Amino acid sequence: MSISIPGSLIAKGRTAEVYAWQEGQILKLFYDGCPSSWTQHEIDIGRVVATLTLPTPKLIDIVKIEGRQGIIYERVDGPTMLKLSNTKPWLLFHLARQLAELHTQMHKQDGAGLAPLRSSLKTTIQQVENLSPSLKAGVLRMLERLPDESALCHFDFHPGQVIITARGPVIIDWMTAVQGHPLADVARTSIILMVGQVPGAGWAMRAIVNLWKGLFYQTYIARYLELHPGVTRDDVTTWMVPVAAGRLNEGITGEQEPLLRFIESHLLF
């Protein structure tokens, strides 16, 4: 349906703006020029996730405003896990364990109806330009040898994607959700926590953030492995190689060199 300009702006992202809407609701309004397929993709994922037993904002309606496509979601109030762990650092270990527990809860869900992780990751790796032909071939061979499953995977799961509300943590931003092996999803979170950068931060801030990330990651992965006794760190590391290669295709400033070093040092030809 078509509606007039919304109310107050809450946030801006790379693909959309978020506005306050009716009580208990927010509007995600995509920028002009964003393909309609992006919106439809998010709607399709939202409908799949809404059928599962997970704490996520509910998709309420689809709108069009001055030619721009929008999605109305249930409003979720509270700081992100990332912000809370920065403003209340004494909660860092508790929050890192909570992230692992949420990930475990997620991976118990069936990802039927979502795109397969393995094929989408393979396509992404094939598109990477700054990976030599021999390394790319080695990564693709490694990916083919890895096991497959059909678990629900967020594939961009990190502390900024969890809002801590009065009723508990809520997982947001499912745009990248796929079905696949849980350890591929854990590998993606691991890569983000290991190499993710703070835009515009000076060396002192980067040092503090790197210390924070290291403590958070080690606590997160230890708790995840504790909840999955049959899984080892080597199992996660093996998945991290093709996941790191796929991450290269995003061209994020400051990540290219550490990702390449990781791939070169861990690739099993």
N, C-alpha and C positions, 0 to 999 in steps of 0.2 A: 504494500500500500504506500501511497505518497503522503508525506507529512511535511510541515514547515520546519524552519531552523530550530535546533534543539536549544537547551539551556546552557548552563555553565560548563566550560571546558575543564576536565579533570586531568587529562594527560595526553601526550602526543607520542606516537611511535613511528617506526619506519614506514608502515603501510597504512596507518589509521589514526584517528583521534578518538578519545573516549570522553563522552559527555554524561553529565547527570541527566537522568530521564525522570520518569514517574517515580513515586516513592518505592524504594526497594529495587530499582532498576537502573541500569546504565546502558548507554548506546555506544557501540563500536562503529564509527563511521569511516569507511575507507576513503582514501584520497581519490581525487579525479585521476583517471589514468590507470588505476588498479584494475587488472582484468576481472571480469565477472566470475571467471573460473576460480579465482582466489576465494571470493566470498562463498561460492557454492561449495568449494572444498571444505571450508571451515564449517559451513552449515551441515554438511554430510557427516563430518567428524563429530560435531556437537550432538547430533541425533543419536549416533552410535554410543558415545560416552554417556549420554543421559539415561541409557537403559541399564547402565552398570551400577554396582553398589560402591560408588566412590564419592568423596566429598568434592564436588565440582559445581561451579555456577550453572544454573539451568538456562538453556537457550529458550527465550520467550517468543520472539517474533522477528520478522524480516521486514525492513522498511527501505524506502528510497527517498532521499532528501536532496532537492536541486540536482538531480542526476547522479548523486553519489549513493552507493549501496551501503546499507547499515544492518547491523544485527543487534537486537535488544537482548541483554542478559540480565539475570538476577544480579543485584548489586551485592558485593562482598566487601565488608569494611574491616580494615585492620592493616597493620604493617606487614610487609613481606618478611619471610624468614631471613632474607639477606639483611634488610634494614634492622631487624630486631637483634640479630647477632652482632651488628656493628654498634648499635646504641646501648646494648646490654651484653657486653662480651662474656659475662659470667654464665650466660645461657648458651654459649657456643656449642659445648659438648652435648648438651641436652637436645639442641636443635639439629645437630648433625646426626645424632642417633634417630631422631624423629624422621628426618629425611629418608634414612635407610628403611625405617619401618613403613613409611608411606609408599616407598618404592616396592617393597615386598607385597604390600596390600594391592598395589596396582598390578603387579605381575601375576597375581592369582586370577585376574580377569581375562576372559577370552577376547582376543582382538578381532574376531570375525567381523567382516564388513569393512575393514580398513585395508589400505594398500600393504603389500608384503615388504617388510624391511629389507630383506636381502636383495631383491631386484631393484628397489629404489636406490639402495646404497651402491650397488654395482654400477648403475647408470651414472650416479654422481661421481664415482671414482673415475670412470671412463672420460668424464668431462674435465677433470683436473688438468690444468695446463703446466703447472710448475712441478710436475713429477716426471722423472725420466722414464722412458719406455720400459727399461728393465725393472725399475722399482714398481711401476704401475702393474706390469705383468705379474710380478711377485706378489703384490698385495691382492690382486684378483684371484690368483691361485690359492692364496691363504684363505680368502673369503669363501671360496668354493669348498674348502675342506672343513669349514666350521659347521656345527650342527644347526638345525633349524627348529623353530617352534612357532606357535601362533598366539603367544601371550600379548596382552595390551602393552605397548611401549609408547611412552610420551616422546622420547627422542630429543627433548630439549629440557630435561628435568634438572633443575638446580635451585638454590635457595631463593632466587628472585621469582620463581614460579609457584611459590607456596605463600598464601596469605594466612596469617595467624589471626583468626577471628575469635569472638567471645565463645563460639560453639566448637572451636577447634580448628585445625589446619584445613585449608581448602586449596586444591590444585587448580591452577589456571592455565590459559594459553595452550590449547591442545592442537594448534595448527599443524604440528609436525607428527601427530600420532600415527602409528603404524602397528602392524602385527608382526611379531618376530620373536627372536630369542631374547629372553630377559637380560642375558649378559651383554648383549649388544647395547641395550639401553643403559646398563650400569657403566659400560665402557664410555658411552657418550657423556654421561654425568662426570665420570672420572677425567676425561679430556678437558671438559669445561672447567672443572675445579683446578686442574693442573696448569692450563695455559691461558685461561680467560684473562683479559686485560681490563683495566679501568680507564676509559677514554679520558685523555687530558691530564692524567695523574703524573706528578713529578716523581723523581727517584725515591724520595723518602716515603711518599704515599704508596708507591709500588712495593717497596720493601715491607711495609706494614701489611698491605693486602696479601702479599705472597706468604707471609707468616700466617695470617688468618686462614688463607685458603689451605695451606699445608695442614694445619691443625684440624680444620673442618673436614678435609678430605680423609685424613687418616682415621678420624673418628667415624665418619660415614661408612667407609669401606670395611672397617673392622666390625661394625654392627651388622652390615649386610651379610658378611661372611659368617658371622655368628648365627644369623637367622637361616643360613643355607649351609649346613655342615659339609655337604658334598662338593661345594664350590671352593676353589683355591684362588689366590691372587694371580697365579699364572693363567688360569682360565680367563680371568677378566683382562689381563694384559694382552693375551692373544687376540681378543676381540677389539682391543684398543687400536691395533694396527690399521685394519681397514676403516674403522671409525675415524681415526686421525686423518687418514687419506681423504675421506669424504669431507671432513671439516676444512681441509685445504681449499676446497672449491668455493668456500664462502668468502675468501679473500680478506679475512679480518686482520687489521693492522696489528703487528706485534706478535702474531701467532704463527706466521709461516715458518720461521726458522726453528722454533722449538718443536713444531709438529714434524718437520722434515727430519730433525735429529732423532726424534722418537721412532719414526718409521724405519729409518736406516739402522738404528741400533737394535730393533726388536723384530725385524722382518725375518721370517723363517722361509727360505726359498725351498 
